[in-house]
Structure formats: C-alpha cells, structure tokens
Amino acid sequence: MTVPAPWHTRYQSLAGELSALAPGAPPVLVCSTVNLDEIFVMDADRLDRLVAAGEAAGGYAAQLVAGVRREVATGSDAELSWDWPEGPAWVGGVLGAPDRAQVGGTGPQAAWALGVLGARTVMALQCREREQVDVLPDGVLVCRAGSLVPVRDLVTTDGPARARHQVLEIPRGTVRGGVPLARSHRLILRFAPIALEVDPDFLSMQPALARQAGGGLLSGLNGLSASDTSSLRWTADVARCWRDAGTEPRHLELGDTLHPDELRERVLSLRGLFSSLGLSLFELQRIWGGPGDPARAALELAVGLGCQCVVVHADRWSMAVHRSAPALMVRRLMAGNLLASARAGATAPQVGLGPSPAATYAEDIPASEELVGGWRADCCPGPYLAHPAATIGLGDTFAAGLLLAGALEGRAGSGTV
C-alpha cells in the first residue's frame, strides 16, 4: 500500500497545480449579496472605549457591546445584527476612522480570491454605484445587455453604496479582563438587512452561461429581512436555471445568523436546487442542532436538504459528507484549506499559495470513514496558522478553493495530490 506524503508536501504540490491551472478554469457563477466592509483592527484600548461608550449610551449601543463582550469571551467568529440605521455612525464616532475598507459578502470575497489567481467569475450585480464598484475585485465579469463586461468597464453612478457593515478584527493575544485571547477572530456588525443582487441581465444570460460554467455559488440568505421574499425567489430562479443546465457544483454557502429558524426555513425552501452546502462548524452547531459528531450531523443535514454533499470548515480541518470519489473530495477540501491559509497569513487573498513553514497540521481530527447508505465522510487538516494576520473572509476564501478544484476536475493535473 502506498503511504501518502506528509500533509505539508501534499499542500506544496497542490499549490503549484492550482496556480498553474486556475487561469484556464471554466468561470464560476456568483449569486450573492454585495456590500462595503469597514474594517476596525481592535486592541484592548479600542475594545474598552467601545464597551464604556455603549454602556453609557444604553439602547442599541448597550445591546451592541453586550453582544461584542459575549462573542469576545467565547472567541468565536460571529455576526451581530440590529435594525439600527444610525449604528455605523455611532461605531465610527467611538472607534474613529476604519483601518481599511473592502468588498463584503461571501460571493465577492470568493470572487476576489479566485481573481487573484487569474480564475474568472461572473457576478450578479444590481448595485452599480461608484463606491461599491470601486472595491470589487479586478477580473470580475458582469452581464450587460446580453454581453459579459469587465467590472472595471462599467459606467457607474455617483450614489452611495447600498449597504456597509462594520467588522471588528480582534487579534490573538488581545487582552480582555486580564486574559489574552487565545484565538484571532472577527465580529461582523450588521445594522440593516441586505437584499440579494437581483440582476435581470445576469438571469437572462444564465441558460447560455450555466452550460459553460465550472460551478455556481449561492450565498447571502443569512442577511435577508424576514419579509424579503423577492431575494428568495431570485435565488430559486437562478439555482433552478443552473440545475436545468447541469451546472455542478451548485454550492450554497451559509453564514451566521441570530435568527436560525428563519434561515432554516429559507434553506429548506431551496431543497433540491443546490448540490452542495457549506458552513462552519460553529454554524453547524448553532443553526442546525448543537454539539455532537459533525459527520452524523452533516449527514442528517444532507439527507434532509436533498443535496449530495455537506462541507464543514473548522479552524484546523475541513470535512465533507458526500457520495463522490474520495480522492476528488479530499482534493477539493485541500484546495479550500490552502486558499484560506494563504489569506490567513495576510489581510487579503494571495497569489502565492504555498503553505507557510509555520503552519501546523492537526492530528486529532474527525475520522474519514464510510457512513450508512453509500455516504462517507472525508476529513483533512489544513495548514493552520496560530498567529493569522486577519480572519475576515477565510470561510469565503475556503469556498473559493472548493469551487476552483471542482471547476478543474477532469483537466490535466487533477487528482494527483
């Protein structure tokens, strides 16, 4: 029996293959929310100022700092939301100017990671105002009057971006209550629901584009308002078009929510329209049923949602519960881990994908094993960095790697790692 190479060697080999093959990959179609993220890099002083100001102000501000304190104590990545339009101005008044601004939303973040490698994406884009378009990644294509147009060639308007979120980046080692935080994490502060990019030009071109695509990415269901049925219908229309054209994979990536019942209902309304579902271990536990064996929980979710694969990404490993060839699924997981790890070493997606010499590979991970009914679980460790430069967008970047590997399957070089 051939003994697999060490994980670091396998990831080095895959990094070279993905970098070489990405520019020739079929395009990935993206249906998502799009917004502007303002990033605040937090230290103990900034956290203390935020807590003191919120407790003094009361109302929504007090709710905000209570949520921040709770999530900082758990060390979890989380999204907190309120119906508070004045929230961004209040946060800026307390914390000062953001450290940077960048595109937000799972789809745009994934497109950014793919575009850096030269891979193409076609994105639904309704909001074409200058402030929003300026932060979209180069290489994104959008639909206009039956043609594909580079996003940089769009004629933009002067209105403000439709939505912006504040993101608190909290580095490992930040001291709270006299105790250094053991894990870097980020908190996304949402102050209004955000609708999907309902782009009629994009939908009209899907019958042709979907037949040539290497996959499709659906996301943004966690940020919708309870009354936003039009965004849900739009997602179903796009996913149905992809299914009818045979697009694979049709990947639905979830996100955190304070309203798990609403999110579960939205996902169930799309049953049978997506072929794979992606979520973090934290989201699997919070939204879909608490702690326990992640493989069994993911299997129950896959059967209940009528999809062929559920992918769970955690800090040190990723897992797929699926019915595909194990070698191909492990390659997809490794591609997701690799892109996410490269981004964790910086503050943005990276061209250089080679794993860091400082990366470690966990051994205490869930088992790869056969499950009931022809299903199986495959799990592999990722190149884990104990001191990431940033954590925002890592789940989205993981999804990008997953889709890139899927788009490249069957081409030269695939399946060799």
Secondary structure, 3 states (H helix, E strand, C coil): CCCCCCHHHHHHHHHHHHHHHHHHCCCEEEECCCEEEEEEECCHHHHHHHHHHHHHHCHHHHHHHHHHHHHHHHCCCEEEECCCCCHHHHHHHHHCCCCEEEEECHHHHHHHHHHHCCCCEEECCCCCEHHHHCCCCCCEEEEECCEEEEHHHCCCECCCCCCEEEEEEECCCCEECCEECCCCEEEEEECCCCCCCCCHHHHHHHHHHHHHCCEEEEECHHHCCCCCHHHHHHHHHHHHHHHHHCCCCEEEECCCCCCHHHHHHHHHHCCCCCCEEEEEHHHHHHHHCCCCCHHHHHHHHHHHHCCCEEEEECCCEEEEEECCCHHHHHHHHHHHHHHHHHHHCCCCCCCCCCCCCCCECCCCCCCCEECHHHCEEEEEECCECCCCCCCCCHHHHHHHHHHHHHHHCCCCCCCCC
